[in-house]
Amino acid sequence: MYVHIGNDEILNRDDIIAILDLSQISQSRQNLRIINEMKARNNPNDQSVIIIQKGDKEEKVFTNIAVSTLRKRLSTNAYTYFPEDKDI
């Protein structure tokens, strides 16, 4: 299943490893790589970063959608969107 993550992007939910709140990770030096990428982007609308893995490659996708909203989107069943189509 796919999930809309804002900024006109859609990800396969099976590729998602983690969803992190940028305001929380920016308080820790352990997340220095993500913090440096966030600063390089210089986008004040970014609220979270999604870490995905496609094959052997790990990527970071920044989004303007809050972690709580992404969590709701990931936990939603396909039948919520298509209640009459049971073959999904």
Number of C-alpha atoms within 10 A of each C-alpha: 10 13 16 15 22 13 10 7 10 11 15 12 14 12 16 18 12 11 19 15 16 20 11 11 16 15 11 10 10 10 13 13 10 17 17 12 12 18 11 9 11 10 12 9 10 17 17 24 23 21 16 20 15 11 7 5 7 12 14 15 13 24 21 15 18 18 19 12 10 18 11 10 15 16 8 11 12 13 12 8 9 11 10 9 9 8 6 9
